[in-house]
Structure formats: C-alpha cells, structure tokens
Amino acid sequence: MTTERKQSGGVFHCRNYEFPLGTRTYIMGILNVTPDSFSDGGKYEEPEAAVERARQMVAEGADIIDIGGESTRPGFIPLDGETESRRLVPVVERLAQDLKVPLSIDTTKAVVAKRALEAGAHLINDIWGLQRDPELAAVSAAFDAGVILMHNRDNSTYQDLMGDITAFLCKSLEIAQEAGIKRENIALDPGIGFGKDLSQNLETLRRLQELQVLGLPILLGTSRKSMVGKVLNLGVHDRVEGTAATLALGIAYGADFVRVHDVQAMKRVALMTDAVVRGGKA
C-alpha cells in the first residue's frame, strides 16, 4: 500500500491551546500516577515524583502530558472515581501552574474528568470513546476540552476489522457532537492493544491510513506495548527500537500525535520521519 499521507490542515483545539495539523507530529508524554501500570507502575505515584517526571518530559520535547490515575493494563482492577481523583487532582494542580503545555487526563469517568478540568487540565483521553460514562461528553463540552476518542471492545471478534473500528469511532463521534463538543476538539485513536490480538494490532497499524476517511487527527499509542514485545520477544523496558519502528510507520500512515514513554528518543524518531513524510524538518 502507499504511504502517502494527507496533509489535513486545520487545528486540534483543547481549551486555550491549539495544534496546527499537518506541520509536524506532536509528542504526548505518558505520566502514570498509579501503583500498577504495566510499564512504570509505582515510579510516579507520589506527586513530587510525578511533577519532576513531567518537567523532564517537557524538557525532552513533549507537547502534551497525558496523566493516568487508573491502570488499563490487561486484568487491571477498576477504581472508583474518588480514588482516581485523589491520585490525579494534586498532580494536575501542580502541573497546571508549572508547565506551559496542555495536560491530558486518561480517564473514562465524568466525575474524574470534571475535577481534573477544574484543576486546570485541557484534554480528556477516553479509552472507551465516550461510550462507557454517558456524562463524560457533556463535561468535556462544558469546559471546551479536547477529547481523544479511542476504539475499544471487550473481545477480539470482528466481522471486518477496520470497518468495525471505523463504525465504533463514528458512534463515538456522534456522541461527542450531540453533546456539543466541537469537531476541532476531537482526535481519534485506533486502540492498539485494546480488544485486539497480535495479528489485529499489526493489521490496524498497517491500515491506519483508512481512518483518514473520518477527516480528524489521529493519535497512535504503541509505546512499549505487548505487540512489540511479542514480535521481538522482549520485556517491557527493552522495546524502544520496536516502538520506534511502529511510530515511524504510524506517522507515515497518518498519525498526527504519538503517545510515548521514551520522549527524547521518540521525539527524534518523529523529527526524522517528519523530514521524510512532511517534506522537511519541522
């Protein structure tokens, strides 16, 4: 298949921040304030450690910090909204004062999103694409927050992989727009590692361009995921090169944002890939 990508133009908007689309790839740095995330659980559970890590990622080139208070690793134990909020809000309050980049909140819960947005967050990253908590879309709209609508499902049975992913995202898009979320505030995530087996994850990445039919920016999250580990037979902390390969391909296939653990290395990957696919160094 061709790797020619569309230059979409326009912007992605999240409260008082805007990202021009088509100019370069934007880096979303992962900050897990959890004891049990698959890659870095427990390292940044204390607010001071989380704040220092966020500062480091911004210095390394992160354009957005994505803060998660609930692990979504396979077999994770769901949290109640109060516990998740207690983990997130103190960190958001500190970072909203310290950093000059938008803060993304990785949550599926309206109560958590509301408290984080009140504390200064800018963007909601929902792994269920607004289809689990019926109040989340309205909360996002009320704050003019950006939203990332991710594809997900409880099993890996598909009639038509990309057709089913697209249909799910279309439903999420309808929910968002009915709640009053502006189209320029929406990005899409194909959900690598969620509701897909290895072959389906690889196929989703290979066919990422097909999501461009929806005319919205695409976020790709493959960092250190099991797809890389299974192909290369490597543990979580040895997946940098494999992650780099998936991101370079993903950018060529249409990704506008990439969500990563290893910010400095993946920033370099994005710059090099952009120099090729976007016609010059950003």
ChimeraX attribute file (.defattr): number of C-alpha atoms within 10 A of each C-alpha:
attribute: neighborCount
match mode: 1-to-1
recipient: residues
	/A:1	7
	/A:2	7
	/A:3	14
	/A:4	12
	/A:5	16
	/A:6	14
	/A:7	12
	/A:8	16
	/A:9	11
	/A:10	14
	/A:11	18
	/A:12	20
	/A:13	22
	/A:14	24
	/A:15	16
	/A:16	9
	/A:17	15
	/A:18	15
	/A:19	16
	/A:20	15
	/A:21	18
	/A:22	19
	/A:23	17
	/A:24	22
	/A:25	25
	/A:26	22
	/A:27	26
	/A:28	28
	/A:29	29
	/A:30	24
	/A:31	26
	/A:32	28
	/A:33	26
	/A:34	22
	/A:35	16
	/A:36	19
	/A:37	19
	/A:38	18
	/A:39	16
	/A:40	18
	/A:41	15
	/A:42	14
	/A:43	17
	/A:44	19
	/A:45	20
	/A:46	15
	/A:47	18
	/A:48	13
	/A:49	13
	/A:50	21
	/A:51	19
	/A:52	12
	/A:53	18
	/A:54	26
	/A:55	15
	/A:56	15
	/A:57	22
	/A:58	20
	/A:59	12
	/A:60	18
	/A:61	18
	/A:62	26
	/A:63	22
	/A:64	25
	/A:65	26
	/A:66	23
	/A:67	28
	/A:68	21
	/A:69	26
	/A:70	26
	/A:71	21
	/A:72	17
	/A:73	14
	/A:74	10
	/A:75	7
	/A:76	12
	/A:77	11
	/A:78	10
	/A:79	12
	/A:80	12
	/A:81	18
	/A:82	11
	/A:83	12
	/A:84	20
	/A:85	21
	/A:86	13
	/A:87	20
	/A:88	27
	/A:89	24
	/A:90	16
	/A:91	22
	/A:92	25
	/A:93	16
	/A:94	16
	/A:95	24
	/A:96	16
	/A:97	10
	/A:98	12
	/A:99	15
	/A:100	12
	/A:101	15
	/A:102	23
	/A:103	26
	/A:104	31
	/A:105	26
	/A:106	25
	/A:107	25
	/A:108	22
	/A:109	22
	/A:110	21
	/A:111	18
	/A:112	25
	/A:113	32
	/A:114	20
	/A:115	18
	/A:116	25
	/A:117	25
	/A:118	14
	/A:119	19
	/A:120	20
	/A:121	28
	/A:122	27
	/A:123	30
	/A:124	34
	/A:125	24
	/A:126	25
	/A:127	22
	/A:128	21
	/A:129	29
	/A:130	30
	/A:131	22
	/A:132	13
	/A:133	14
	/A:134	14
	/A:135	15
	/A:136	25
	/A:137	26
	/A:138	20
	/A:139	22
	/A:140	26
	/A:141	19
	/A:142	13
	/A:143	18
	/A:144	20
	/A:145	26
	/A:146	28
	/A:147	30
	/A:148	26
	/A:149	28
	/A:150	26
	/A:151	26
	/A:152	23
	/A:153	15
	/A:154	8
	/A:155	10
	/A:156	12
	/A:157	13
	/A:158	14
	/A:159	7
	/A:160	9
	/A:161	17
	/A:162	18
	/A:163	13
	/A:164	14
	/A:165	20
	/A:166	19
	/A:167	13
	/A:168	20
	/A:169	25
	/A:170	17
	/A:171	13
	/A:172	22
	/A:173	21
	/A:174	13
	/A:175	19
	/A:176	25
	/A:177	15
	/A:178	13
	/A:179	18
	/A:180	16
	/A:181	24
	/A:182	16
	/A:183	17
	/A:184	16
	/A:185	23
	/A:186	24
	/A:187	22
	/A:188	29
	/A:189	26
	/A:190	25
	/A:191	24
	/A:192	25
	/A:193	19
	/A:194	20
	/A:195	16
	/A:196	22
	/A:197	16
	/A:198	15
	/A:199	9
	/A:200	19
	/A:201	22
	/A:202	18
	/A:203	15
	/A:204	20
	/A:205	20
	/A:206	16
	/A:207	16
	/A:208	22
	/A:209	22
	/A:210	15
	/A:211	23
	/A:212	17
	/A:213	8
	/A:214	13
	/A:215	12
	/A:216	20
	/A:217	25
	/A:218	27
	/A:219	26
	/A:220	25
	/A:221	23
	/A:222	25
	/A:223	25
	/A:224	24
	/A:225	19
	/A:226	21
	/A:227	24
	/A:228	26
	/A:229	17
	/A:230	11
	/A:231	11
	/A:232	13
	/A:233	12
	/A:234	14
	/A:235	14
	/A:236	16
	/A:237	10
	/A:238	14
	/A:239	19
	/A:240	17
	/A:241	15
	/A:242	19
	/A:243	23
	/A:244	23
	/A:245	14
	/A:246	20
	/A:247	26
	/A:248	20
	/A:249	16
	/A:250	27
	/A:251	27
	/A:252	23
	/A:253	25
	/A:254	27
	/A:255	27
	/A:256	27
	/A:257	26
	/A:258	26
	/A:259	22
	/A:260	27
	/A:261	22
	/A:262	18
	/A:263	23
	/A:264	18
	/A:265	15
	/A:266	27
	/A:267	22
	/A:268	14
	/A:269	20
	/A:270	25
	/A:271	18
	/A:272	16
	/A:273	22
	/A:274	21
	/A:275	14
	/A:276	12
	/A:277	18
	/A:278	21
	/A:279	10
	/A:280	13
	/A:281	14
	/A:282	12
